[in-house]
Amino acid sequence: MEDPGGKYSEDAAPVTRPVMTQVDRALSGQPTAYPCCACDGLTIVMLAAAMVWRGDNIVGAVVAETMSGAQSIAFAALESLLAMAAVLVVVGFGALLIFGWRLA
């Protein structure tokens, strides 16, 4: 499988190989984590896999991906901005509601 969008450097392993290796290990009972480097050299993508248990049997695997670096900082800043905007909307609505209630 090709590298989606050219996000990973040429010396890094293809994306599907680490994921499938982690899934295979998780299905055999061994949780794993694998770091991949992005082209920009600043972002590290961490892949982790763990098994899903039903009773005493492993029935599946969960794979999670997270990144560090400039992109995650941008996502955190956007999340903070949206949270602050939501708080301001709620406070403004509350102030208008109180003002309208006092007029009535």
Residue frames as qw, qx, qy, qz and C-alpha x, y, z in Angstrom:
[[0.000, 0.890, 0.457, 0.000, 0.00, 0.00, 0.00],
 [0.395, 0.541, -0.020, 0.743, 1.23, 3.48, -0.84],
 [0.273, -0.256, -0.445, 0.814, 2.00, 6.17, 1.70],
 [0.064, 0.796, 0.591, 0.114, -1.24, 8.20, 2.02],
 [0.001, -0.991, -0.122, -0.050, -0.62, 11.82, 1.14],
 [0.622, 0.483, -0.295, 0.541, 3.18, 11.53, 1.39],
 [0.453, -0.838, 0.055, -0.299, 3.10, 12.29, 5.13],
 [0.826, -0.482, 0.247, 0.154, 5.88, 9.92, 6.10],
 [0.004, 0.774, -0.555, -0.305, 9.54, 10.07, 5.23],
 [0.737, 0.410, -0.490, -0.220, 11.10, 7.65, 2.77],
 [0.284, 0.345, -0.844, 0.297, 13.18, 5.87, 5.42],
 [0.508, -0.109, 0.566, -0.640, 10.12, 5.22, 7.61],
 [0.185, 0.127, 0.968, 0.113, 8.30, 1.92, 7.23],
 [0.274, -0.321, -0.542, -0.727, 5.02, 1.97, 5.30],
 [0.428, -0.296, 0.302, -0.799, 2.06, 2.83, 7.49],
 [0.870, -0.108, -0.213, -0.431, 0.20, -0.45, 7.08],
 [0.691, 0.193, -0.651, 0.248, 3.13, -2.65, 8.15],
 [0.074, 0.210, -0.648, 0.729, 3.47, -1.21, 11.69],
 [0.607, -0.129, 0.147, -0.770, -0.30, -1.18, 12.17],
 [0.885, 0.035, -0.367, -0.284, -0.75, -4.78, 11.08],
 [0.525, 0.222, -0.703, 0.424, 2.26, -5.88, 13.15],
 [0.172, -0.203, 0.525, -0.809, 0.76, -4.20, 16.20],
 [0.768, -0.068, -0.047, -0.635, -2.64, -5.76, 15.54],
 [0.809, 0.128, -0.573, -0.011, -1.06, -9.21, 15.21],
 [0.313, 0.203, -0.695, 0.614, 0.85, -8.74, 18.47],
 [0.413, -0.170, 0.331, -0.831, -2.24, -7.42, 20.25],
 [0.846, -0.011, -0.249, -0.471, -4.28, -10.40, 19.06],
 [0.744, 0.104, -0.623, 0.217, -1.60, -12.69, 20.47],
 [0.639, -0.672, -0.354, 0.125, -1.82, -10.90, 23.85],
 [0.579, -0.247, -0.052, 0.775, 1.03, -8.37, 23.68],
 [0.140, 0.951, 0.242, -0.132, 0.16, -4.63, 23.64],
 [0.655, 0.057, 0.194, 0.728, 2.57, -2.51, 21.57],
 [0.086, 0.930, 0.093, -0.344, 3.47, 1.08, 20.68],
 [0.691, 0.170, 0.363, 0.602, 5.35, 2.24, 17.56],
 [0.003, 0.788, 0.027, -0.615, 6.60, 5.76, 16.69],
 [0.619, 0.479, 0.418, 0.462, 6.71, 7.02, 13.08],
 [0.233, -0.480, 0.037, 0.845, 8.35, 10.24, 11.89],
 [0.464, 0.806, 0.347, -0.122, 6.69, 12.69, 9.52],
 [0.658, 0.518, 0.133, 0.530, 8.47, 14.42, 6.64],
 [0.015, -0.920, 0.049, -0.388, 8.78, 17.74, 8.44],
 [0.567, 0.229, -0.586, 0.532, 11.01, 16.15, 11.09],
 [0.156, -0.315, 0.405, -0.844, 9.07, 17.87, 13.86],
 [0.757, -0.151, 0.063, -0.632, 6.01, 15.66, 14.12],
 [0.034, 0.200, -0.976, 0.081, 6.08, 12.20, 15.65],
 [0.743, -0.131, -0.249, -0.607, 3.11, 9.91, 15.10],
 [0.187, -0.264, 0.889, -0.323, 2.64, 7.29, 17.82],
 [0.718, -0.069, -0.491, -0.488, 0.66, 4.15, 17.00],
 [0.235, -0.262, 0.821, -0.449, -0.47, 1.91, 19.87],
 [0.669, -0.093, -0.580, -0.456, -2.45, -1.33, 19.91],
 [0.295, -0.223, 0.769, -0.522, -4.10, -3.23, 22.75],
 [0.192, -0.153, -0.941, -0.234, -6.25, -6.31, 22.91],
 [0.571, -0.231, 0.008, -0.788, -10.00, -6.48, 23.53],
 [0.022, 0.073, -0.969, 0.233, -11.02, -9.17, 26.00],
 [0.708, -0.235, -0.184, -0.640, -14.32, -11.01, 26.34],
 [0.931, -0.353, 0.028, -0.089, -14.03, -13.16, 29.40],
 [0.656, -0.500, 0.456, 0.334, -10.74, -15.06, 29.05],
 [0.684, 0.346, 0.486, 0.420, -10.56, -14.75, 25.26],
 [0.098, -0.450, 0.217, 0.861, -9.04, -12.05, 23.08],
 [0.502, 0.592, 0.629, -0.035, -11.72, -11.08, 20.56],
 [0.429, 0.836, 0.188, 0.285, -10.15, -8.06, 18.87],
 [0.567, -0.170, -0.072, 0.802, -7.58, -5.30, 18.89],
 [0.056, 0.963, 0.242, -0.105, -7.84, -1.53, 19.24],
 [0.616, 0.143, 0.101, 0.768, -5.35, 0.69, 17.40],
 [0.090, -0.943, -0.227, 0.226, -4.94, 4.34, 18.43],
 [0.597, 0.358, 0.097, 0.712, -2.90, 7.04, 16.71],
 [0.217, -0.931, -0.170, 0.240, -1.71, 10.32, 18.18],
 [0.620, 0.516, -0.011, 0.590, 0.74, 12.96, 17.03],
 [0.435, -0.726, -0.127, 0.517, 3.03, 15.47, 18.65],
 [0.441, 0.021, 0.309, 0.842, 4.53, 18.60, 17.25],
 [0.074, 0.091, -0.106, -0.987, 3.19, 21.61, 15.40],
 [0.396, -0.275, -0.644, -0.594, -0.04, 19.97, 14.25],
 [0.474, -0.484, -0.715, 0.174, -1.08, 18.87, 17.73],
 [0.210, -0.318, -0.283, 0.880, -0.31, 22.36, 19.08],
 [0.210, -0.048, -0.351, -0.911, -2.50, 23.85, 16.35],
 [0.477, -0.385, -0.731, -0.299, -5.32, 21.44, 17.21],
 [0.411, -0.442, -0.597, 0.528, -5.01, 22.31, 20.91],
 [0.057, -0.191, -0.042, 0.979, -5.13, 26.04, 20.09],
 [0.344, -0.190, -0.539, -0.745, -8.21, 25.57, 17.91],
 [0.492, -0.432, -0.756, 0.026, -9.90, 23.53, 20.63],
 [0.298, -0.381, -0.427, 0.764, -9.15, 26.23, 23.19],
 [0.095, 0.048, -0.206, -0.973, -10.47, 28.95, 20.86],
 [0.437, -0.304, -0.658, -0.532, -13.71, 27.06, 20.22],
 [0.463, -0.450, -0.696, 0.315, -14.19, 26.39, 23.94],
 [0.165, -0.298, -0.232, 0.911, -13.68, 30.08, 24.74],
 [0.245, -0.084, -0.402, -0.878, -16.15, 31.09, 22.01],
 [0.480, -0.401, -0.750, -0.216, -18.74, 28.66, 23.39],
 [0.372, -0.433, -0.556, 0.604, -18.29, 30.08, 26.90],
 [0.018, -0.171, 0.019, 0.985, -18.70, 33.62, 25.60],
 [0.358, -0.239, -0.598, -0.676, -21.89, 32.69, 23.72],
 [0.492, -0.468, -0.730, 0.084, -23.36, 31.07, 26.85],
 [0.288, -0.385, -0.371, 0.795, -22.41, 34.05, 29.04],
 [0.103, 0.032, -0.252, -0.962, -23.83, 36.51, 26.48],
 [0.429, -0.353, -0.697, -0.453, -27.06, 34.51, 26.22],
 [0.452, -0.473, -0.655, 0.378, -27.32, 34.45, 30.01],
 [0.152, -0.267, -0.161, 0.938, -26.78, 38.20, 30.24],
 [0.266, -0.108, -0.430, -0.856, -29.44, 38.88, 27.59],
 [0.477, -0.407, -0.762, -0.160, -31.84, 36.49, 29.31],
 [0.360, -0.449, -0.528, 0.625, -31.36, 38.22, 32.68],
 [0.009, -0.158, 0.070, 0.985, -31.74, 41.66, 31.07],
 [0.367, -0.219, -0.596, -0.680, -34.93, 40.59, 29.25],
 [0.461, -0.436, -0.763, 0.125, -36.31, 39.00, 32.40],
 [0.232, -0.375, -0.376, 0.815, -35.79, 42.24, 34.35],
 [0.150, 0.012, -0.282, -0.947, -37.64, 44.21, 31.65],
 [0.411, -0.312, -0.740, -0.431, -40.68, 41.95, 31.83]]
